[in-house]
Amino acid sequence: MADLLNLDSISAQNRYKLLSALVIPRPVAWVTTVNAQGVVNAAPYSFFNVFGRDPALIILGLQHKPDGSAKDTTRNIDAAGEFVVILATPALIADMVRTAASYDPGESEPNALGLKLAPSGRRSRCNRMRTHDGAVAERGTVDPSGRAVGWATRDGLVDTDTMYVDWADDYPVARLFADRYARLEEIERHSIPDPYRPETSGEDRE
Ligand SMILES: Cc1cc2nc3c(=O)[nH]c(=O)nc-3n(C[C@H](O)[C@H](O)[C@H](O)COP(=O)(O)O)c2cc1C
């Protein structure tokens, strides 16, 4: 008989440890936001995914800090209603992790770390749609969902005629837990057609 763990009976911190070690790998959103003074904030978030295509819906899970206050990312999204998600490839992992350190609100991680930012433009952001407030949790979580309005890519990533994406073996990193990350190196291709859309080719699968 398998062990049955009642998630409601353990602390939020242990729940986090369990969930983040069990639900792996997770993509990481390296989120940049701007505060009212125009200061750019950056921080990674692995409670993140894309949940729909019409609209292109993105959700972030932003926990509060241990003292119960909102993170800078949360505050900036609340105020400005928009955020940018960067998908970091292995060359950027160390910089990405460094932006998770505690900086004072108003201090820019990219500035402090000497990271060069490309302008995102209004067309490559996510517009906040709704914020689901998990205030009942022991330590609050807010889950803003955003409609992705555009995408800025490195040269050659997307063929805009076919919409095929060519990662050229340089895929975004994924988070496991603690300081463990995974690189996508072995991609398995199977030949079983999708039962619900057998006519589509592999490249068109969802
Ligand atoms: C790879 C990685 C993933 C993270 N994922 C999350 C997450 O999903 N939710 C969260 O609240 N914090 C997450 N954190 C912690 C935040 O990045 C960290 O609290 C950061 O200081 C928040 O910065 P901010 O106050 O500038 O928004 C993660 C940290 C790392 C290194």
The ligand as an SDF file (V2000), in Angstrom:
LIG
                    3D

 31 33  0  0  0  0  0  0  0  0999 V2000
   14.6150   29.0060  -10.1490 C   0  0  0  0  0  0  0  0  0  0  0  0
   13.7770   29.7300   -9.1340 C   0  0  0  0  0  0  0  0  0  0  0  0
   12.4030   29.6200   -9.1810 C   0  0  0  0  0  0  0  0  0  0  0  0
   11.6070   30.3180   -8.2720 C   0  0  0  0  0  0  0  0  0  0  0  0
   10.2520   30.1800   -8.3420 N   0  0  0  0  0  0  0  0  0  0  0  0
    9.4640   30.9070   -7.5180 C   0  0  0  0  0  0  0  0  0  0  0  0
    8.0390   30.8040   -7.6260 C   0  0  0  0  0  0  0  0  0  0  0  0
    7.4780   30.0790   -8.4470 O   0  0  0  0  0  0  0  0  0  0  0  0
    7.2910   31.5750   -6.7770 N   0  0  0  0  0  0  0  0  0  0  0  0
    7.8700   32.4250   -5.8790 C   0  0  0  0  0  0  0  0  0  0  0  0
    7.1400   33.1250   -5.1790 O   0  0  0  0  0  0  0  0  0  0  0  0
    9.2050   32.5340   -5.7580 N   0  0  0  0  0  0  0  0  0  0  0  0
   10.0150   31.8060   -6.5690 C   0  0  0  0  0  0  0  0  0  0  0  0
   11.3720   31.9180   -6.4640 N   0  0  0  0  0  0  0  0  0  0  0  0
   11.9440   32.8970   -5.5180 C   0  0  0  0  0  0  0  0  0  0  0  0
   11.9260   34.3250   -6.0870 C   0  0  0  0  0  0  0  0  0  0  0  0
   12.6530   34.3990   -7.3020 O   0  0  0  0  0  0  0  0  0  0  0  0
   12.5820   35.2670   -5.0480 C   0  0  0  0  0  0  0  0  0  0  0  0
   11.7580   35.3250   -3.9080 O   0  0  0  0  0  0  0  0  0  0  0  0
   12.8820   36.6670   -5.5530 C   0  0  0  0  0  0  0  0  0  0  0  0
   13.6950   37.3300   -4.6130 O   0  0  0  0  0  0  0  0  0  0  0  0
   11.6430   37.5050   -5.7750 C   0  0  0  0  0  0  0  0  0  0  0  0
   12.1010   38.7530   -6.2410 O   0  0  0  0  0  0  0  0  0  0  0  0
   11.2280   40.0700   -6.2960 P   0  0  0  0  0  0  0  0  0  0  0  0
   10.9060   40.4750   -4.8800 O   0  0  0  0  0  0  0  0  0  0  0  0
   12.1780   41.0270   -6.9590 O   0  0  0  0  0  0  0  0  0  0  0  0
   10.0020   39.7940   -7.0990 O   0  0  0  0  0  0  0  0  0  0  0  0
   12.2020   31.1670   -7.2980 C   0  0  0  0  0  0  0  0  0  0  0  0
   13.6120   31.2530   -7.2310 C   0  0  0  0  0  0  0  0  0  0  0  0
   14.3820   30.5370   -8.1260 C   0  0  0  0  0  0  0  0  0  0  0  0
   15.8820   30.6260   -8.0370 C   0  0  0  0  0  0  0  0  0  0  0  0
  1  2  1  0
  2  3  1  0
  2 30  2  0
  3  4  2  0
  4  5  1  0
  4 28  1  0
  5  6  2  0
  6  7  1  0
  6 13  1  0
  7  8  2  0
  7  9  1  0
  9 10  1  0
 10 11  2  0
 10 12  1  0
 12 13  2  0
 13 14  1  0
 14 15  1  0
 14 28  1  0
 15 16  1  0
 16 17  1  0
 16 18  1  0
 18 19  1  0
 18 20  1  0
 20 21  1  0
 20 22  1  0
 22 23  1  0
 23 24  1  0
 24 25  2  0
 24 26  1  0
 24 27  1  0
 28 29  2  0
 29 30  1  0
 30 31  1  0
M  END
$$$$
